[in-house]
């Protein structure tokens, strides 16, 4: 299928406080043959239109990329919110990157994954940003950037260099398989991941449980409020690779059970695999106080992992404290697949356009009725119904 043809190469999204940056980018871009949407030269078209509908169409449908000049004002203003939400809708539908963030301060657009690569106007000039943009659009065919004489770059007040915030200092000191885990093991390999575990059993025997030790290296205590993991890459393949860890002599405090998403469904829509940023987390009802220079050790259990997660996954372990989010080095989790089992079979059915059996839905509904038709998703009847459906049909589906 040929690539779509867009009216604009780039749509600029910015707050009025960053108009000088946007103006310079527009004039440099057009001097180099780029088609750039810049609202200052669209006043006649904008006049009298419903701005919410018009701007949503521009930032969702009419440009190849959306370049966002990120600032505190950008994250708070009404019409930049309209533009940002439209761009995020497009980013969700796009297979490749769409939003190109250029930051001017420590603000970050709500809804945009923090793992998104960015350029920083505190560390580079507008001309450098445009050089990189030109290379992104034209690749090796990009010529030397032309800066028109009438663009008065000296009037573009570059954001002064600032000291970076002190490292908040939360470290994933140790990540290893818990002692009670059978069949899974840690392995060594030379590759792009910092560690790996895998299941060589060839049967769906047991779920992984990770033994994780955190170390608060910050200058002040932190309050741990949630734990989880962020899925970065998924693939379905038979190749397995790995790495290993050591454990400290620290008493393990508690075990958190993570409710995993069904990522076989995502893979059915992306059969070649690829990158994603999806966090599965468990909120801690009673937050944990982490003193400075003290360790905290916990277990993270991943129930029904092999039925819900494809057999090649790159992940970060993830936590949230009152001072922000923190991620571990990248870890690889893999396992051998014993043929056309629940998760893989379900993915193949979805790729063929098939739906879950009506018998599965009926059994789940009957389980709910036998439990007295209660309300709420976290009651015991949900789990009993799921376990029954999973045992009989090899799938997980909440009743109703």
C-alpha positions as CSV (number, residue, x, y, z in Angstrom):
1,X,0.0,0.0,0.0
2,X,1.5,3.4,-1.0
3,X,2.2,5.9,1.8
4,X,-0.6,8.5,2.2
5,X,-0.1,12.0,0.7
6,X,-0.5,14.7,3.3
7,X,-1.2,18.4,2.8
8,X,1.6,19.4,5.2
9,X,4.9,17.8,6.1
10,X,4.6,19.2,9.6
11,X,1.9,20.9,11.7
12,X,3.3,23.2,14.4
13,X,1.5,23.1,17.7
14,X,2.5,25.6,20.3
15,X,1.3,28.2,22.9
16,X,1.5,31.9,22.1
17,X,4.4,32.3,24.5
18,X,6.5,30.2,22.1
19,X,5.5,31.9,18.9
20,X,9.0,33.2,18.2
21,X,10.2,29.6,18.1
22,X,7.4,28.6,15.8
23,X,7.9,31.6,13.5
24,X,11.5,30.8,13.0
25,X,10.8,27.1,12.4
26,X,8.1,28.0,9.8
27,X,10.4,30.4,7.8
28,X,13.4,28.1,7.9
29,X,11.2,25.1,6.9
30,X,9.5,26.9,4.0
31,X,12.9,28.2,2.8
32,X,13.9,24.5,2.5
33,X,10.9,23.4,0.6
34,X,8.8,22.0,3.5
35,X,5.1,22.4,3.7
36,X,4.4,23.6,7.3
37,X,1.1,24.4,9.0
38,X,1.5,27.6,11.0
39,X,-1.7,29.3,12.2
40,X,-0.4,32.9,11.6
41,X,-0.7,32.3,7.9
42,X,-4.1,30.6,8.1
43,X,-6.1,33.5,9.5
44,X,-8.4,33.9,6.4
45,X,-9.2,30.2,6.5
46,X,-9.7,30.2,10.2
47,X,-12.1,33.2,10.2
48,X,-15.6,32.1,11.2
49,X,-14.9,28.4,11.5
50,X,-15.6,26.1,14.4
51,X,-12.0,26.1,15.7
52,X,-12.4,22.8,17.6
53,X,-13.5,20.9,14.5
54,X,-11.0,22.7,12.2
55,X,-7.9,22.3,14.4
56,X,-8.8,18.7,15.3
57,X,-8.8,17.9,11.5
58,X,-5.5,19.7,10.9
59,X,-3.6,17.9,13.7
60,X,-5.2,14.5,13.3
61,X,-5.5,14.1,9.5
62,X,-3.6,16.7,7.4
63,X,0.1,16.5,8.3
64,X,2.7,13.8,8.2
65,X,4.1,14.8,11.6
66,X,3.0,17.1,14.4
67,X,5.9,19.1,16.0
68,X,4.9,20.2,19.5
69,X,6.8,23.0,21.2
70,X,6.3,21.9,24.8
71,X,6.1,24.4,27.6
72,X,4.1,24.9,30.8
73,X,1.8,27.2,29.0
74,X,1.3,24.7,26.2
75,X,0.1,22.0,28.7
76,X,-2.4,24.4,30.3
77,X,-4.1,26.3,27.5
78,X,-7.5,25.4,26.0
79,X,-6.8,25.3,22.2
80,X,-3.4,23.6,22.6
81,X,-5.3,20.9,24.5
82,X,-7.6,20.5,21.5
83,X,-4.5,20.2,19.2
84,X,-2.7,17.8,21.5
85,X,-5.7,15.5,21.9
86,X,-6.2,15.4,18.1
87,X,-2.5,14.6,17.6
88,X,-2.6,11.9,20.3
89,X,-5.6,10.3,18.5
90,X,-3.6,10.2,15.3
91,X,-0.5,8.8,17.1
92,X,-2.6,5.9,18.5
93,X,-3.7,5.0,14.9
94,X,-0.3,5.4,13.4
95,X,2.1,2.5,13.1
96,X,5.1,4.8,13.2
97,X,6.0,8.0,15.1
98,X,3.8,11.0,14.6
99,X,4.3,13.5,17.5
100,X,7.8,15.2,17.6
101,X,8.2,16.9,20.9
102,X,10.6,19.9,21.3
103,X,10.8,20.9,25.0
104,X,11.5,24.4,26.4
105,X,11.2,23.6,30.1
106,X,10.4,20.7,32.4
107,X,6.7,20.4,31.4
108,X,5.4,17.3,29.6
109,X,2.2,17.0,27.5
110,X,-0.5,14.9,29.3
111,X,-1.1,11.6,27.5
112,X,2.2,11.5,25.6
113,X,4.4,8.5,26.8
114,X,7.4,9.7,28.7
115,X,9.6,7.3,26.7
116,X,9.0,9.4,23.6
117,X,12.3,10.8,22.3
118,X,12.5,14.6,22.4
119,X,14.7,17.5,21.4
120,X,15.5,20.2,24.0
121,X,15.8,23.9,23.1
122,X,17.7,24.5,26.3
123,X,20.6,22.5,24.8
124,X,20.3,23.3,21.0
125,X,19.3,26.1,18.7
126,X,16.3,26.3,16.4
127,X,18.5,25.8,13.4
128,X,19.7,22.5,14.8
129,X,16.1,21.3,15.4
130,X,15.3,22.1,11.8
131,X,18.4,20.3,10.5
132,X,17.2,17.2,12.3
133,X,13.6,17.6,11.0
134,X,14.9,17.9,7.5
135,X,16.9,14.7,7.8
136,X,13.8,12.9,9.3
137,X,11.7,13.9,6.4
138,X,14.2,13.4,3.6
139,X,16.7,10.9,5.0
140,X,20.0,10.7,3.1
141,X,18.6,13.0,0.4
142,X,18.5,16.0,2.8
143,X,20.7,18.8,1.7
144,X,22.4,21.4,3.8
145,X,19.9,23.6,5.7
146,X,19.2,27.0,4.2
147,X,18.6,29.8,6.8
148,X,17.0,32.8,5.0
149,X,18.5,36.2,5.7
150,X,15.2,37.7,6.8
151,X,14.8,35.3,9.7
152,X,16.2,37.2,12.7
153,X,17.3,34.3,14.8
154,X,19.0,36.5,17.3
155,X,15.5,37.6,18.4
156,X,14.5,34.1,19.2
157,X,15.3,34.1,22.9
158,X,16.8,30.7,23.5
159,X,15.8,29.3,26.8
160,X,18.8,29.7,29.1
161,X,20.7,26.6,30.1
162,X,19.5,25.4,33.5
163,X,20.9,22.9,36.0
164,X,19.2,19.5,35.8
165,X,17.1,18.5,38.7
166,X,19.0,16.3,41.2
167,X,18.6,12.7,40.5
168,X,15.7,11.5,42.6
169,X,17.8,8.4,43.3
170,X,15.3,5.6,43.3
171,X,17.2,2.5,42.0
172,X,16.1,-1.0,41.1
173,X,19.1,-2.5,43.0
174,X,18.2,-6.2,42.3
175,X,15.8,-8.0,40.0
176,X,15.7,-11.7,40.1
177,X,13.3,-14.7,40.0
178,X,11.7,-15.5,43.3
179,X,12.9,-18.7,45.0
180,X,9.5,-20.3,44.9
181,X,9.4,-20.1,41.1
182,X,9.8,-23.4,39.2
183,X,10.6,-24.0,35.5
184,X,11.6,-20.4,34.9
185,X,15.3,-19.5,35.0
186,X,17.8,-16.7,34.5
187,X,20.2,-17.0,31.6
188,X,23.3,-15.2,30.2
189,X,23.6,-13.8,26.7
190,X,25.3,-11.0,24.8
191,X,22.6,-8.7,23.5
192,X,20.7,-5.4,23.8
193,X,18.9,-6.3,27.1
194,X,20.2,-5.9,30.6
195,X,18.7,-9.2,31.8
196,X,16.4,-12.0,30.9
197,X,14.3,-14.9,32.2
198,X,12.7,-17.7,30.3
199,X,10.8,-20.9,30.6
200,X,12.4,-23.9,28.9
201,X,9.8,-26.4,30.1
202,X,7.7,-26.3,26.9
203,X,4.5,-26.5,29.0
204,X,2.4,-23.8,30.5
205,X,3.7,-24.6,33.9
206,X,3.7,-21.9,36.5
207,X,3.8,-18.1,36.2
208,X,6.9,-15.9,36.8
209,X,7.3,-14.1,40.1
210,X,10.0,-11.5,40.4
211,X,12.0,-10.7,43.6
212,X,12.7,-6.9,43.4
213,X,14.8,-4.7,45.7
214,X,14.5,-0.9,45.5
215,X,17.1,1.4,47.0
216,X,16.2,5.1,47.8
217,X,19.3,7.1,47.0
218,X,17.5,10.4,47.2
219,X,18.3,13.0,49.8
220,X,14.8,12.7,51.3
221,X,12.3,9.9,51.9
222,X,9.9,8.8,49.2
223,X,6.4,7.3,49.4
224,X,5.9,4.2,47.2
225,X,2.3,4.3,45.9
226,X,2.2,1.7,42.9
227,X,4.3,-1.0,41.4
228,X,4.0,-2.7,38.0
229,X,5.8,-3.2,34.6
230,X,5.8,-1.4,31.3
231,X,5.8,-3.4,28.1
232,X,8.1,-2.0,25.5
233,X,8.3,-4.6,22.7
234,X,6.3,-7.7,21.8
235,X,7.0,-10.4,19.3
236,X,5.9,-14.0,18.7
237,X,9.0,-16.1,17.9
238,X,10.8,-19.2,19.0
239,X,14.2,-17.6,19.6
240,X,15.0,-17.2,23.3
241,X,17.7,-15.1,24.9
242,X,18.6,-14.0,28.5
243,X,20.8,-12.5,31.4
244,X,21.0,-12.9,35.2
245,X,21.1,-11.3,38.7
246,X,22.1,-11.8,42.4
247,X,20.0,-11.3,45.5
248,X,20.8,-9.3,48.6
249,X,20.2,-10.5,52.2
250,X,17.1,-8.3,52.8
251,X,13.8,-9.6,54.1
252,X,11.0,-9.6,51.4
253,X,8.1,-7.5,52.6
254,X,5.1,-8.4,50.5
255,X,3.9,-9.8,47.2
256,X,1.9,-7.8,44.7
257,X,-0.3,-9.5,42.1
258,X,-0.4,-7.7,38.7
259,X,-3.5,-7.9,36.6
260,X,-2.0,-8.2,33.1
261,X,-3.6,-6.9,29.8
262,X,-4.3,-9.4,27.0
263,X,-1.4,-8.4,24.7
264,X,-2.1,-11.3,22.3
265,X,-5.0,-9.1,21.1
266,X,-2.5,-6.2,20.4
267,X,-0.2,-8.7,18.6
268,X,-3.2,-9.8,16.4
269,X,-3.4,-6.2,15.1
270,X,0.4,-5.9,14.8
271,X,1.4,-9.4,13.6
272,X,5.0,-8.3,13.0
273,X,5.4,-7.2,16.6
274,X,7.0,-3.9,17.5
275,X,7.2,-1.2,20.0
276,X,4.5,-0.1,22.5
277,X,4.3,1.6,25.8
278,X,1.7,-0.1,28.0
279,X,1.9,0.0,31.8
280,X,0.3,-2.7,33.9
281,X,0.3,-1.5,37.6
282,X,-1.0,-2.4,41.0
283,X,-1.9,0.5,43.3
284,X,-0.6,0.1,46.9
285,X,-3.6,0.7,49.2
286,X,-1.2,1.5,52.1
287,X,1.8,3.4,50.6
288,X,5.2,2.4,51.7
289,X,7.6,4.9,53.4
290,X,11.1,4.5,51.9
291,X,13.7,6.2,54.0
292,X,16.9,7.7,52.5
293,X,19.6,5.1,51.8
294,X,17.3,2.3,52.8
295,X,16.2,-0.8,50.7
296,X,12.8,-2.2,50.2
297,X,12.2,-5.7,48.8
298,X,9.0,-7.0,47.4
299,X,7.7,-9.7,45.0
300,X,5.8,-9.0,41.8
301,X,3.7,-12.0,40.6
302,X,2.4,-12.2,37.1
303,X,-0.7,-14.5,37.1
304,X,-1.7,-16.2,33.8
305,X,1.4,-14.6,32.1
306,X,1.8,-17.1,29.3
307,X,-1.9,-17.0,28.4
308,X,-1.9,-13.1,28.2
309,X,1.6,-12.0,27.1
310,X,3.4,-13.2,23.8
311,X,6.5,-15.2,24.3
312,X,9.0,-12.4,23.5
313,X,8.5,-9.3,25.6
314,X,10.9,-6.5,26.5
315,X,9.8,-4.7,29.7
316,X,10.8,-2.2,32.3
317,X,9.8,-2.9,35.9
318,X,8.0,0.3,37.0
319,X,7.2,2.0,40.3
320,X,5.5,5.3,41.2
321,X,6.3,7.4,44.3
322,X,5.2,10.8,45.4
323,X,8.3,12.2,43.5
324,X,7.5,10.6,40.1
325,X,7.8,7.4,38.1
326,X,10.9,5.2,37.9
327,X,11.9,2.3,35.6
328,X,14.4,-0.5,35.8
329,X,16.9,-1.3,33.0
330,X,15.3,-3.2,30.1
331,X,14.5,-6.9,30.9
332,X,13.6,-9.6,28.4
333,X,11.0,-12.3,29.3
334,X,10.6,-15.3,27.0
335,X,9.2,-18.8,27.0
336,X,8.8,-21.9,24.8
337,X,5.3,-22.4,23.4
338,X,3.8,-26.0,23.4
339,X,1.9,-25.6,20.2
340,X,-1.5,-24.0,19.5
341,X,-2.4,-23.2,23.1
342,X,-4.8,-20.6,24.6
343,X,-3.0,-17.2,23.9
344,X,-1.6,-18.2,20.5
345,X,-4.8,-19.9,19.4
346,X,-6.8,-16.8,20.4
347,X,-4.4,-14.5,18.4
348,X,-4.8,-16.6,15.3
349,X,-8.6,-16.6,15.7
350,X,-8.6,-12.8,16.0
351,X,-6.4,-12.5,12.9
352,X,-8.9,-14.6,11.0
353,X,-11.7,-12.3,12.2
354,X,-13.2,-14.9,14.5
355,X,-14.8,-14.0,17.8
356,X,-14.8,-15.8,21.2
357,X,-17.2,-18.8,21.3
358,X,-20.7,-18.0,22.4
359,X,-20.4,-20.9,24.8
360,X,-17.5,-19.1,26.6
361,X,-19.6,-16.0,27.0
362,X,-22.6,-18.1,28.2
363,X,-20.5,-20.0,30.8
364,X,-19.1,-16.7,32.1
365,X,-22.6,-15.2,32.4
366,X,-23.9,-18.4,34.1
367,X,-21.0,-18.2,36.6
368,X,-22.0,-14.6,37.4
369,X,-25.7,-15.5,37.8
370,X,-24.7,-18.4,40.2
371,X,-22.8,-15.9,42.3
372,X,-26.0,-13.9,42.8
373,X,-25.4,-11.3,40.1
374,X,-23.4,-9.0,42.4
375,X,-21.8,-5.7,41.2
376,X,-18.1,-4.7,41.1
377,X,-15.2,-6.1,39.3
378,X,-13.0,-7.0,42.3
379,X,-15.3,-9.5,44.1
380,X,-14.5,-13.1,44.4
381,X,-17.2,-14.1,41.8
382,X,-15.1,-12.4,39.0
383,X,-12.2,-14.6,39.7
384,X,-14.2,-17.8,40.1
385,X,-15.9,-17.1,36.8
386,X,-12.6,-16.3,35.1
387,X,-10.9,-19.4,36.4
388,X,-13.8,-21.6,35.2
389,X,-13.7,-20.1,31.7
390,X,-9.9,-20.3,31.5
391,X,-9.9,-24.0,32.7
392,X,-12.6,-25.1,30.2
393,X,-11.7,-22.9,27.2
394,X,-8.2,-21.6,27.6
395,X,-9.2,-17.9,27.6
396,X,-9.6,-15.1,30.1
397,X,-12.8,-13.0,29.7
398,X,-14.7,-11.1,32.3
399,X,-18.4,-12.0,32.4
400,X,-20.7,-9.4,30.7
